[in-house]
Amino acid sequence: MAAEDSGAPAPACPPPAPPAPPPPVPLVVLCTIVAGLVLAWLSNFFDSDEILKRLAARSFAPLLTQDYGTQGQARIAVVTIDDGDLDEYGLTWPVPLDFHQRLIGRIAAHQPRAVFLDVVFLDDRPQPQVERLREAVCAAAANGVPFYYATYQRVDLSSNVELMLSTARTPTGERCAQPVRAPVEVDRLDQHQWVYPLNPASGPAAHDRARRAPSVALTLHCLHDPQNCPRDTSEPMALLWPTAAAASNLEIMVRPRMDGKGYDPICRGEWHWSEAVPFNGLARRVWHWVWAQEYQKPAPLCPYNQVVPASAFKGIGFTAEELDHALRERFVLIGVDLIAINDHVLSPVHGRLPGVHAHAVALDNLITLNGRYMGGGGFEWPWDGWTWTGWQKATLFSLASLCLVAGALVPYKCWQRGRLKAARTAHAASRKSAPFQSWERFAELARRHAGTRGKALRWLVLGALLVWLLAYLCSAAGGPGRLLILLPLTLALWMLLSGQPVFGRHDVHRLALGLRVTEVLVYALVTLAIVCLGFGVFRQGPLVVVEYVGLTALAGVLGWGETVARHAHAFWRALSDGNPVEAWNRHAAEEADKRIDP
């Protein structure tokens, strides 16, 4: 039996609820700062983030030293003992103490500021050799040349040589030699030398720094320049590895050619700014491929401080005048560069270097920066329970950079979205042509000429032959013929990965492109401001600066701040509503709809 139609009108659907108002800009800024602080704290627990930060810093760090002074370079010399030097003297490692005695005597004859020997004597040596070494060290000290030696300051890692050095006295009763710590603290993730502990403490007496000898760099700098000695050395120093090597290093750091005719340098003395560009290695390979040239990986950079090989005292590589100029009134640091001895460090800029160069660069930083070294600390919360413990410079820089990012980029992003929304609304009201009308006309023209897939394929083959012909003619004329092949390949890759570009013109598209270019410029200005803030004001090292430059460039924390601010604003509005649960459910339903159909 059919139901009767009452003829009553169907109930009308309720009107859609008005969209929720966006959260206020100050709330977004506050949430962005809080989210950034949480992200900075969490980044210390994720090795993947730390590894990416170090990879970026290795490319970015040389930019921070382009205006680095040469005060330290003019006052430091590094004397190295390598396998070639041992061959010249007919010795093997470990060398007799007489070799060190003669080397110290010859260096002291040039009246350097001080001499540091980066060799730890762990085994007992013959007593006559020990006495001759004592005489050479005390003679240098009596002539006004202080002598320092590396030590672990542990009884189980000592010898009669260290006992002699610690008790030797000049005729006036002064110590002939001073022990110093030679810490080389490698990074646990990439094994590079990013920081240098100025006042290290380790082992059984770690709780009492006064009983431990300070580091090499701090000792040499403070004893010979006490006015610029840093007062607080609890924070490790972030090493700045300058790139402009001493000119003589290019001449002496060579190897013989395969044909036996002459020598080739094993390192280079200049760093180009293009090496800081991401994927610069890939760009170089493509460039060599375009010009049909063989690609050769660039040689590593030469050490920054002047290197004097031990064979120079036999007249090899240096004249008597050049040797005197390289040593007189300088801090001379003696180290080894032997294949069998694992006394090497990895510089983020230069690669593998003898370990003594870490001390030389640390001393160079203290001299050039007048003791105001760059901090190598990380982000820490400024409180411990309910007690304020004082804020480190890195923590203050974290807060300042995040305030800069949030205060500059959040208002700009809000203005950008409002400007684009207004342009779309105005365009829809003006009833102009569709955004892709010009592209549709182009597609219709292509269909009309092609007709079928077969014709389209013939047009494609004809185009490929034309590109090949132009490339051949360009190559025959001496130009980069492969460049014409590279252009369509690059366009095809762009289309496959991003679905761009849009073929056609439209007012909204032009505005979006202009806003994107403006956004890149704003990011660049904020990044430059963060670099100046961290490097010039808070005196932070490359790792700390790069971390917050990355936050700006990626702007991932901005999305977190906007999301938190939007939900917090909705929660506050729900509390002020007559039915808070229903108001919050409406907001949750809207968010779910966005995830299903954004």
C-alpha positions in Angstrom: 0.0 0.0 0.0 1.6 3.2 -1.2 2.2 6.0 1.3 0.3 9.2 0.8 2.2 12.3 -0.1 1.2 15.0 2.4 2.5 17.7 0.1 4.5 19.3 3.0 7.7 21.0 1.9 11.0 19.2 2.8 12.8 20.7 5.7 15.5 23.2 4.6 19.2 22.4 5.3 20.7 24.6 7.9 22.9 27.3 6.5 26.6 26.5 6.6 28.4 27.9 9.6 30.6 30.9 8.9 34.3 30.1 8.7 36.2 30.5 11.9 38.2 33.7 12.1 42.0 33.3 11.8 44.0 33.5 15.0 45.5 36.9 15.8 49.0 37.5 14.6 50.5 38.1 18.1 49.2 34.7 19.1 50.8 33.1 16.1 54.1 34.8 16.9 54.0 33.6 20.5 53.2 30.0 19.5 55.9 30.1 16.9 58.6 31.1 19.4 57.4 28.4 21.9 57.4 25.8 19.2 60.9 26.9 18.0 62.3 26.6 21.6 60.8 23.1 21.9 62.2 22.1 18.5 65.7 23.5 19.4 65.7 21.5 22.6 64.5 18.3 20.9 67.1 18.6 18.1 69.8 17.7 20.6 68.2 14.2 21.0 67.9 13.3 17.2 71.2 12.4 15.5 69.7 12.8 12.0 69.0 16.5 12.6 72.5 17.0 14.1 74.2 15.3 11.1 72.3 17.5 8.6 73.3 20.5 10.7 77.0 19.5 10.4 76.7 18.9 6.7 75.3 22.4 6.2 77.9 23.9 8.5 80.8 22.4 6.5 79.7 24.3 3.4 78.6 27.4 5.3 81.5 27.8 7.8 84.1 29.2 5.4 81.8 32.2 4.7 82.2 33.3 8.3 86.0 33.6 7.9 86.2 35.7 4.7 87.0 38.8 6.8 89.2 36.9 9.3 92.3 38.8 10.3 95.9 37.7 9.8 97.2 38.8 13.2 97.5 35.2 14.4 98.9 33.8 11.1 101.8 36.3 11.4 102.7 35.0 14.9 102.4 31.2 14.6 104.5 28.6 12.8 103.9 24.8 12.7 107.0 22.6 12.5 105.9 19.1 11.3 107.8 15.8 11.3 106.6 13.6 8.5 107.9 10.4 6.8 109.9 12.4 4.2 111.7 14.3 7.0 112.6 11.0 8.8 114.0 9.7 5.5 116.1 12.8 5.1 117.6 12.2 8.6 117.8 8.4 8.2 115.5 7.7 11.2 112.4 5.8 12.0 109.7 6.5 14.6 110.0 6.7 17.5 113.1 8.9 17.0 115.8 9.2 19.6 115.6 12.0 22.1 118.8 13.5 20.5 116.6 14.3 17.4 114.2 16.4 19.6 117.2 17.9 21.4 118.8 19.1 18.2 115.5 20.3 16.8 114.7 22.3 19.9 118.1 23.8 19.9 117.9 24.9 16.3 114.5 26.4 16.7 115.5 28.3 19.9 118.4 29.8 18.0 115.9 31.9 16.0 114.4 33.4 19.2 110.7 32.4 18.9 108.2 33.6 21.4 107.7 30.1 22.8 108.1 26.5 21.7 105.5 23.7 22.2 106.2 20.1 21.6 103.1 18.0 20.8 104.7 14.7 21.6 103.8 12.7 24.7 106.7 10.6 26.1 105.1 7.4 27.4 108.2 5.2 27.6 111.5 5.6 29.5 114.5 6.6 27.4 118.3 6.2 28.0 119.4 8.5 30.8 122.2 10.2 28.7 119.7 11.2 26.1 117.3 12.5 28.8 120.1 14.6 30.2 121.0 16.1 26.8 117.3 17.0 26.3 117.2 18.7 29.7 120.3 20.7 28.8 118.7 21.9 25.5 115.4 22.8 27.1 117.0 24.7 30.0 119.4 26.5 27.6 116.3 27.7 25.6 114.6 28.8 28.7 117.7 30.7 29.9 117.8 32.5 26.6 114.2 33.7 27.0 112.5 31.0 25.0 109.7 29.3 27.1 109.3 25.6 26.4 106.0 23.7 26.8 105.3 20.0 26.4 102.1 17.9 26.1 101.1 15.7 29.0 98.3 13.6 30.2 99.2 14.4 33.8 98.6 10.8 34.8 101.1 8.6 36.8 100.3 5.5 34.7 101.0 7.4 31.5 104.3 9.0 32.4 108.1 8.3 31.9 111.5 9.4 33.1 111.4 12.0 30.3 108.3 13.7 31.8 109.8 13.4 35.3 112.9 15.2 34.1 110.9 17.9 32.3 108.7 18.5 35.4 111.8 18.9 37.7 114.3 20.7 35.5 115.4 24.1 36.7 117.4 27.0 35.2 120.5 28.3 37.2 118.2 31.0 38.6 115.7 28.4 39.9 113.0 28.9 37.3 111.3 26.0 35.6 112.8 25.0 32.3 109.5 23.5 30.9 105.8 23.9 31.6 103.3 21.0 31.1 100.1 21.8 29.2 97.1 19.7 28.2 96.7 19.0 24.5 93.0 18.0 24.1 91.6 17.0 20.8 87.9 16.6 21.2 86.4 15.1 18.1 82.7 15.3 17.4 80.9 12.1 18.1 78.8 12.2 14.9 81.1 13.2 12.1 84.5 13.0 13.9 85.4 16.6 12.9 87.1 19.2 15.2 84.3 21.7 15.7 85.1 22.8 19.3 88.3 23.1 21.4 88.1 22.9 25.2 90.1 25.7 26.6 90.2 24.5 30.2 89.8 20.7 30.0 89.1 18.5 33.0 89.1 14.7 32.7 90.1 11.7 34.7 90.2 11.3 38.5 90.7 15.1 39.1 88.0 16.3 36.8 86.2 17.9 39.7 89.1 20.1 40.5 90.2 22.2 37.4 92.9 24.0 39.4 94.9 20.8 39.6 94.8 20.3 35.9 97.0 22.1 33.4 95.1 24.3 31.0 95.1 23.7 27.2 97.9 24.6 24.9 96.2 27.5 23.2 94.9 29.1 26.4 98.3 28.8 28.1 100.3 30.4 25.3 97.8 33.2 24.8 97.3 34.2 28.4 101.0 34.0 29.5 102.1 36.1 26.6 99.1 38.4 26.2 97.5 38.6 29.7 95.4 41.7 28.9 93.3 39.8 26.3 93.1 36.5 28.3 89.4 35.3 28.4 88.1 35.3 32.0 85.4 32.6 31.7 86.7 29.5 29.8 84.1 27.0 31.0 82.3 27.1 27.6 84.3 25.3 24.8 85.6 27.4 21.9 84.1 27.0 18.5 87.0 26.7 16.1 87.0 29.0 13.1 89.1 27.4 10.3 90.2 30.2 8.0 90.7 29.4 4.3 93.4 31.8 3.1 96.5 29.6 3.6 100.0 30.9 4.1 101.6 31.5 0.7 104.7 29.3 1.5 102.5 26.2 2.1 101.6 26.0 -1.6 105.3 25.9 -2.4 106.4 23.2 0.0 103.4 21.0 0.1 104.0 19.2 -3.2 104.6 15.8 -4.6 106.6 14.6 -7.6 104.9 14.0 -10.9 104.5 10.6 -12.4 106.8 11.4 -15.2 109.5 12.7 -12.8 109.4 16.2 -14.3 108.7 18.7 -11.6 106.2 18.7 -8.7 102.4 19.2 -8.3 100.8 20.9 -5.3 98.8 18.5 -3.1 96.5 21.3 -1.9 95.1 24.7 -2.9 95.3 28.0 -1.2 92.0 29.6 -2.1 88.3 28.9 -1.4 85.6 30.2 -3.7 82.2 31.4 -2.5 80.4 29.0 -5.0 81.5 26.1 -2.8 78.9 27.2 -0.2 76.1 26.8 -2.8 74.0 23.6 -2.2 74.8 20.8 -4.7 77.8 22.8 -6.1 79.5 19.5 -6.7 76.7 18.3 -9.0 76.7 21.7 -10.7 80.4 21.4 -11.5 80.0 17.9 -12.9 77.2 19.1 -15.1 79.2 22.0 -16.3 82.1 19.8 -17.2 79.7 17.4 -19.0 78.3 20.3 -21.0 81.8 21.4 -22.2 82.9 17.7 -22.7 85.7 18.1 -20.1 87.0 15.6 -17.6 85.9 16.4 -14.1 88.5 16.4 -11.4 87.6 16.7 -7.7 89.1 19.9 -6.2 92.2 19.4 -4.1 91.8 20.0 -0.3 92.7 23.4 1.1 96.2 23.9 2.4 96.6 24.5 6.2 96.0 28.1 7.3 99.1 28.5 9.5 102.6 28.5 8.0 104.1 25.0 7.9 107.9 24.5 8.3 109.0 20.8 7.7 111.7 19.5 9.9 113.8 19.0 6.8 113.9 22.8 6.4 116.8 22.8 9.0 118.8 20.9 6.4 118.2 23.7 3.8 115.4 21.9 2.0 112.5 24.2 0.8 113.7 27.2 2.9 116.7 29.5 2.7 118.4 30.7 5.9 116.6 34.0 5.7 113.2 32.5 5.0 113.6 30.1 7.9 114.6 32.9 10.3 111.6 34.9 9.1 109.2 32.0 9.6 110.4 31.3 13.2 111.6 34.6 14.8 109.2 36.1 17.3 106.5 33.5 16.6 104.8 30.7 18.6 106.4 27.5 17.3 104.3 24.4 17.6 106.0 21.1 16.8 103.9 18.1 15.8 104.1 14.9 13.8 102.5 14.0 10.4 103.3 10.3 10.2 101.3 7.5 8.5 101.9 5.1 11.3 100.9 7.6 14.0 97.2 8.4 14.4 97.8 11.9 15.5 95.4 13.6 13.1 92.3 15.7 13.2 89.5 16.3 10.6 89.0 19.9 9.9 85.5 20.8 8.6 87.2 23.0 6.0 90.6 21.5 5.2 90.0 17.8 5.8 92.7 15.6 7.4 95.4 17.5 9.1 98.1 16.8 11.7 96.8 17.1 15.2 99.0 20.0 16.1 97.1 22.2 13.6 94.1 22.1 16.0 96.1 23.8 18.7 97.6 26.2 16.2 94.1 27.3 14.9 92.8 27.6 18.5 95.7 29.8 19.4 95.2 31.8 16.1 91.5 32.3 17.0 92.4 33.7 20.5 95.1 36.0 19.0 93.0 37.3 16.1 89.8 37.7 18.1 91.6 39.3 21.1 90.5 36.6 23.5 86.8 37.0 22.6 86.4 33.6 21.1 83.3 32.1 19.5 81.2 30.0 21.8 80.6 26.3 21.0 77.9 25.6 23.6 74.4 24.4 22.7 70.8 25.2 23.6 69.8 24.6 27.2 66.7 25.5 29.2 67.4 28.6 31.3 66.0 27.0 34.4 66.6 24.0 36.7 63.4 23.1 38.5 62.3 26.3 40.2 65.7 27.9 40.4 67.1 30.2 37.6 70.6 29.1 36.7 71.6 31.8 34.3 71.3 31.9 30.5 74.1 30.9 28.2 74.9 32.9 25.2 73.7 30.1 22.9 70.3 30.0 24.7 69.9 33.8 24.4 70.8 33.6 20.7 68.2 30.9 20.3 65.5 33.0 21.8 66.6 36.2 19.9 66.7 34.4 16.5 63.3 32.8 17.0 61.9 36.2 18.0 63.4 37.6 14.8 62.0 34.8 12.7 58.5 34.9 14.2 58.3 38.7 14.3 59.3 39.1 10.7 58.1 36.0 8.8 54.7 35.4 10.5 53.2 38.8 9.8 54.6 38.6 6.2 53.0 35.1 5.7 49.7 36.5 7.0 49.9 39.5 4.7 50.9 37.2 1.8 47.8 35.0 2.2 45.5 37.9 2.6 46.9 39.6 -0.6 46.5 36.4 -2.6 43.0 35.8 -1.3 41.9 39.3 -2.2 43.4 39.0 -5.7 41.4 35.7 -6.3 38.2 37.3 -5.0 38.7 40.3 -7.2 39.4 38.2 -10.2 36.3 36.0 -9.6 34.1 39.1 -9.3 35.5 40.6 -12.6 34.5 37.5 -14.6 37.7 37.5 -16.6 39.0 34.6 -18.6 39.8 31.3 -16.8 43.3 31.0 -15.4 44.4 28.5 -18.0 42.6 29.8 -21.0 45.9 30.6 -22.8 47.1 27.1 -22.2 43.9 25.6 -23.4 44.2 27.5 -26.6 47.8 26.2 -27.0 46.5 22.6 -26.4 43.7 23.0 -28.9 46.2 24.2 -31.5 48.5 21.2 -30.8 45.5 18.8 -31.1 44.5 20.4 -34.4 47.9 20.0 -35.9 48.7 16.5 -34.4 45.3 14.9 -34.8 46.4 11.4 -33.6 49.0 9.9 -31.4 51.0 8.9 -34.4 51.3 12.4 -35.7 52.2 13.6 -32.2 55.0 11.0 -32.0 56.3 12.1 -35.4 56.4 15.7 -34.2 58.3 14.6 -31.1 60.9 12.7 -33.1 61.2 15.6 -35.5 61.8 17.9 -32.5 64.5 15.6 -31.1 66.3 15.4 -34.4 66.2 19.2 -34.6 67.7 19.5 -31.1 70.4 17.0 -32.0 71.3 18.9 -35.3 71.5 22.2 -33.4 73.7 20.6 -30.8 76.0 19.1 -33.5 76.4 22.5 -35.3 77.0 24.3 -32.0 79.7 21.7 -31.0 81.3 22.0 -34.5 81.5 25.7 -34.0 83.4 25.3 -30.7 80.5 25.9 -28.4 78.9 23.7 -25.7 76.8 21.6 -27.9 75.5 19.5 -24.9 73.9 22.6 -23.5 71.0 22.4 -26.0 70.4 18.8 -24.9 70.6 19.8 -21.2 67.8 22.4 -21.5 65.0 20.0 -22.6 66.2 17.4 -20.1 66.0 19.9 -17.3 62.5 21.0 -18.3 61.3 17.4 -18.5 62.7 16.7 -15.0 61.0 19.8 -13.6 57.7 18.8 -15.1 57.9 15.2 -13.7 58.9 16.2 -10.2 56.9 19.3 -9.6 54.1 19.3 -12.2 55.3 22.8 -13.3 55.5 25.2 -15.0 52.2 26.7 -16.0 52.1 27.6 -19.7 50.0 30.7 -19.9 49.6 34.1 -18.2 47.1 35.2 -15.6 46.9 38.1 -13.1 46.7 35.8 -10.1 49.6 33.7 -11.4 51.8 36.8 -11.9 50.9 37.9 -8.4 51.7 34.5 -6.9 55.1 34.5 -8.7 55.9 38.0 -7.4 55.0 37.0 -3.9 57.2 33.9 -4.1 60.2 36.0 -5.3 59.5 38.5 -2.4 59.3 35.6 0.0 62.7 34.4 -1.0 64.1 37.9 -0.5 62.5 38.2 2.9 64.0 34.8 3.9 67.4 35.9 2.7 67.3 39.1 4.7 66.2 37.3 7.9 68.9 34.7 7.3 71.5 37.5 7.0 70.2 39.1 10.1 70.5 35.8 12.1 74.0 35.3 10.9 75.0 38.9 11.9 73.2 38.4 15.2 74.8 35.1 16.1 78.3 35.8 14.8 78.7 39.4 15.6 76.6 40.0 18.8 76.4 36.7 20.6 79.7 35.4 19.3 78.5 31.9 18.4 80.2 29.3 16.3 79.2 27.9 12.9 77.2 24.9 14.3 74.9 27.2 16.4 74.5 29.8 13.7 73.7 27.2 11.0 71.0 25.6 13.2 68.9 28.7 13.3 69.6 29.7 9.8 68.2 26.3 8.9 65.0 27.0 10.9 64.6 30.2 8.9 65.3 28.8 5.5 63.1 25.7 6.0 60.5 27.6 8.0 59.1 24.3 9.2 58.6 25.7 12.7 56.3 28.4 11.2 53.8 25.7 10.3 53.9 24.4 13.8 53.3 27.8 15.3 50.4 28.5 13.1 48.8 25.1 13.8 49.1 25.5 17.5 47.8 29.1 17.4 44.8 28.1 15.3 43.9 25.3 17.7 44.5 27.4 20.8 42.3 30.2 19.3 39.5 27.7 18.6 39.8 26.3 22.1 39.5 29.8 23.6 36.5 30.6 21.5 34.9 27.3 22.5 35.3 28.2 26.2 33.5 31.5 25.6 30.6 29.8 23.7 27.4 28.7 25.4 28.0 25.1 24.5 31.9 24.6 24.6 31.7 20.9 23.6 29.6 21.6 20.5 31.8 24.5 19.5 35.0 22.5 19.8 33.4 19.6 17.9 32.6 22.0 15.0 36.3 23.0 14.9 37.4 19.4 15.1 35.0 18.5 12.3 36.4 21.3 10.1 39.9 20.1 10.7 39.0 16.6 9.8 37.3 17.8 6.6 40.5 19.6 5.7 42.6 16.4 6.0 40.1 14.4 3.9 39.5 17.0 1.2 41.9 20.0 1.7 
